[in-house]
Amino acid sequence: EVQLVESGGGVTRPGGSLRLSCVASGFIFDDHAMSWVRQVPGKGLEWVSGISEMGGFTGYEDSVKGRFTISRDNAKNSLYLQMNSLRVEDTALYYCARVGASSVPGVSNYHYYYMDVWGKGTTVTVSS
Amino acid sequence: DIQMTQSPYSLSASVGDRVTITCRASRDIHNYLNWYQQKPGRAPKLLIYAASTLLTGVPSRFIGSGSGTDFTLTISSLQPDDFATYYCQQSYTTPRTFGGGTEVDLK
């Protein structure tokens, strides 16, 4: 069964740090880019960060740049999100998601990317 | 960053209704557009990618269309399992921004 399981969430003060983990199973982990997406309770989805298959390329949402770092350990089938200088507005449910890819017809080396497998999420609360 | 704007924010409909949700990108994203469904307390589920390609197993009543900046998700005949919130997301560039969501509830 294809599965993603997040952990590492918790409660911390503003300015604190947390490290989220996501363990993948049921698929070849290093065949896929991965992403973190968060959701404030009752609000919409927000893409936070993504990382390529081998970890050579990363991307971040503007409000987390310089504070969050995404990484992966393909030997451990694991994805991480190191979150530093946390703010109250970082409070959310954080999902780990597998990125699927399909070739763009007739255009070499271009792909459509989408998040096709999601974990259940881990909750981060930043409060004074 | 590319902004994604969905409308309506919410809609009420009955089983069997045809429902249309729109998503507008702040600039041309060709057809790099995904649609997700989310039910309360659950993780999102991918329905459509490349604006109109259904993920295997997604019912054919879900129809995606559009290109450039304007996209639509149509549910041709709403079923009880379809009451949920729907999100569009662009995959043209980073950050991979989402629309604000459209909640579909029972009239």
Chai-1 contact restraints between the chains, C-beta under 6 A:
chainA,res_idxA,chainB,res_idxB,connection_type,confidence,min_distance_angstrom,max_distance_angstrom,comment,restraint_id
A,G44,B,G100,contact,1.0,0.0,6.0,A-B,restraint_1
A,G44,B,G101,contact,1.0,0.0,6.0,A-B,restraint_2
A,L45,B,Y87,contact,1.0,0.0,6.0,A-B,restraint_3
A,L45,B,F98,contact,1.0,0.0,6.0,A-B,restraint_4
A,W47,B,P95,contact,1.0,0.0,6.0,A-B,restraint_5
A,W47,B,R96,contact,1.0,0.0,6.0,A-B,restraint_6
A,G59,B,T94,contact,1.0,0.0,6.0,A-B,restraint_7
A,E61,B,P95,contact,1.0,0.0,6.0,A-B,restraint_8
A,Y95,B,A43,contact,1.0,0.0,6.0,A-B,restraint_9
A,Y112,B,Y49,contact,1.0,0.0,6.0,A-B,restraint_10
A,Y112,B,A50,contact,1.0,0.0,6.0,A-B,restraint_11
A,Y113,B,S91,contact,1.0,0.0,6.0,A-B,restraint_12
A,Y114,B,N34,contact,1.0,0.0,6.0,A-B,restraint_13
A,Y114,B,L46,contact,1.0,0.0,6.0,A-B,restraint_14
A,Y114,B,Y49,contact,1.0,0.0,6.0,A-B,restraint_15
A,D116,B,L46,contact,1.0,0.0,6.0,A-B,restraint_16
A,W118,B,A43,contact,1.0,0.0,6.0,A-B,restraint_17
A,W118,B,P44,contact,1.0,0.0,6.0,A-B,restraint_18
A,K120,B,A43,contact,1.0,0.0,6.0,A-B,restraint_19
